[in-house]
Amino acid sequence: MHIAYIGLGSNLQNPIQQVTQALLELDQMDNSYLLAYSSLYQSSAMTLDDNSEPQEDYINAAAKVATRLEPLQLLDKLQAIENSHERVREKRWGARTLDLDILLYDHTIMETERLTIPHYGIGQRDFVLKPLLELKPNLKMPDGSMIASLLEGSGQYNLKKLEWRSLGE
């Protein structure tokens, strides 16, 4: 089994429900199961530039998944979940019902046209790093560097941890 860390985000159509449902769907994926998930966090939207149209805040989380799927197979499954949530890919960093990103996959380093692991923006976003660190405080990048060390230089997006009941409640 491989271990993958998945970033989840939503800012449309009841984002808390979108992320919660996606966590349940991660646990039901073929050849995979959900090992752990972070708290939910609220963050301001990451936009392309200051001229971008304003967006609602995002709800973010991270999940740790055990999987037999290879990285591109996992990506296909994640995109199928996004599509089932009516994800529209019109513009980069646009509002979305659901965004699922492979952040880390074992100690893999890869770059293809479709997928880059570790995720290219992992060190730039506190809304990715804090949920990851909640799952595993001593988590390392494939090069051995500590994820926690990236937090100092990451962008700040008014991150707020939400009071939220777990999936089982």
N, C-alpha and C positions, 0 to 999 in steps of 0.2 A: 504494500500500500504506500501511496505517496501522501505527503501532507501539503495542502495548499491553503494559503490565506487569501480570502476573498474580501474585497471592499464592497460595501453596499451603500447606495445613496438614492434619494428620491426627493423631489420638491413639487410634484403634481399629484392630484387625485388622492388625497389623504396619504401623505408620505409615510406616516407611522404604520399604517395598515399595509402599504406597499412593501416596506422593508420587513415587517413581521411576516407577511405571507411569503416573501422571498426566502426568508430563513427556513420556513417550513418546507418549501420546495427544494432547497439545498439538501435537506435531510432525506428527501424522497428521490433524489437523482439516482439513476441506474449506476451501479458500481461505485457508489459514494455514500458517505454519511456525515452528518454534522457532528463534530466533536465538541465545539464550544462556540459561543458568540459573545460579543461585547455588549456593553450598555448601548443605548441609543444616544446619539449626540446631535445637537442642532448647530448648524453653521451657516454663515452668510454664503451666498452663491459665489463661486469662482467664475469670473467673467473674462472674456477675451481682452477687453480694454474698458476704459472709462466711458466710452460711447455706447457700450452694449446696453440693451434694454434691461431695466431692473427685473430681478427674479425674486421669487419667494425663497425663504431660507430652506436649506436642505436638512433632511434627517439622514444621518450616517451611522454605520456600524461596520464591524469586521467579523468575519467568521473563520473558524478553523475547520477544514474539511479533510477527511481521509478519503482517498479516491484511488481506483485502479485505472482511471482514465489518464491518457497522455495529455500534455498541455493543450494542444489544439482540439482534442476531443472535449476536454473540459470547457474550453472557450465556446465551442458549438453548443454545449448544454446550457451554459450561462446565457448565451444570446437567445436561445429558445425560451428561457424563462423571461428574459427582458421582453421579447416579442409577445409572450402571453400576457404581459402587463401593458401592452399597447405602446411599447417604447417606439418613439419616432426619432430618427437620426437625421435631422435637417441641418443643424449647425453645431459646430464644435462648441462645447461648454454651454449648450442651450439647456433650457428647462427639460426635465425628463421624469417620466413616471417611475422608471427604475434604471439604475446603472449598477452593473455587476462587473468588477474588475479582478482579474487574477493579480494579486500583489506580489506574492511569493509562491514558489512551487519547489519543495525540497530545497536543494542548494543550486537549483538550475539557473543558469544565465543563458538567455537566448534572445535573438532578435530576428523576427521574420516580418514580412509585410503586414501580417495580421496581429501579431502578438509580440510584446516585449516583456521579458521577465528578468529581473524584478520590474514591476510597473515603472514606467519612465518618470512618473511624478511622485513616487513614494516619499521622497525626502523633502518635497516642497509643500506638503499639506498637513497641517496639524490635525485636520479631520480624518486623515488616514492613519497617522502615526499614533495618536492617543488611543483609539480603539484597538489597534494592533498591540500596543504595549500593555493594555489592560488584559489581553489574552495571554501574553507571555512577556513579562517585563525584561527578560534577558535575551529577547529575540535578536538574531543576527542576520545581516545581509549575506548573500552567498560569498562575498569577498571577506567575510569575517568581521566586518565593522558592526558595531552595535546600533540597532535601530534607535535606541534612546538618544544616541549622540546626534542623530539627524534632526531631532525636535528643536534644538536651539536655532538652527538656521532655516526652519520651515516657515512658510507663510502662515499668518494668523488670520483666522476667519471667524472671529467672535464665537469660538467653540463653547458650547454649554452642554454639560451632561444632563440628560433628562431623567426624571423619575419615571420609571417604566416597569411594569410587571413583566416577568419572564414569560416565555412561550407557554410554559406549563400552567400558568396561573389564570 
